């Protein structure tokens, strides 16, 4: 399978060509259901994860929220 390079949370990462946001996010051990995915400075809605295909050079940020005091 052909690979592409994306920037995931600021780090280079090689993934399979035609990978979706959903596939990449599923590789995270997300214990906290509160997170946001940003692709090239745009928020991706959760219902669009499986339809959003990543391209070479894309910048993906996965940000989790947590409370505290």
LOLUM-967070 format. One line per field, with one value per residue (C-alpha): residue in three letters; x, y, z. Coordinates in pm, whole numbers, plus 50000, padded with zeros to 5 digits. Last residue first. Layout:
BEGIN
res = (ALA	...) $
xx = (X	...) $
yy = (Y	...) $
zz = (Z	...) $
//
This chain:
BEGIN
res = (UNK	UNK	UNK	UNK	UNK	UNK	UNK	UNK	UNK	UNK	UNK	UNK	UNK	UNK	UNK	UNK	UNK	UNK	UNK	UNK	UNK	UNK	UNK	UNK	UNK	UNK	UNK	UNK	UNK	UNK	UNK	UNK	UNK	UNK	UNK	UNK	UNK	UNK	UNK	UNK	UNK	UNK	UNK	UNK	UNK	UNK	UNK	UNK	UNK	UNK	UNK	UNK	UNK	UNK	UNK	UNK	UNK	UNK	UNK	UNK	UNK	UNK	UNK	UNK	UNK	UNK	UNK	UNK	UNK) $
xx = (49051	49024	48851	48980	48953	49130	49285	49357	49545	49582	49802	49777	50102	49990	49612	49364	49020	48720	48415	48468	48534	48239	47982	48239	48258	48606	48728	48935	49299	49437	49234	49121	48981	48810	48801	48569	48525	48823	48979	49098	49371	49457	49466	49094	49173	49373	49098	48823	49023	49033	49321	49335	49714	49831	49991	50335	50358	50553	50483	50295	49982	49977	50159	50086	50308	50165	50208	50126	50000) $
yy = (52255	52006	51931	51759	51824	51634	51782	51581	51794	51692	51878	51745	51705	51410	51387	51262	51134	51279	51052	50845	51150	51355	51267	51374	51726	51824	52158	52355	52461	52211	51932	51984	51697	51771	51558	51471	51092	51061	50715	50771	50514	50671	50447	50511	50877	50774	50551	50807	51085	50867	50683	50711	50659	50454	50653	50799	51036	51357	51521	51844	51680	51458	51599	51387	51180	50947	50574	50346	50000) $
zz = (53963	53694	53374	53065	52695	52423	52108	51795	51542	51178	50931	50577	50382	50170	50173	50432	50339	50523	50478	50795	51013	50876	51147	51406	51260	51141	51280	51028	51082	50827	50985	51344	51547	51876	52189	52476	52479	52717	52713	52358	52294	51960	51651	51601	51529	51220	51083	51150	50982	50673	50514	50132	50123	50419	50699	50765	51060	51106	51442	51519	51657	51349	51048	50744	50519	50256	50206	49912	50000) $
//
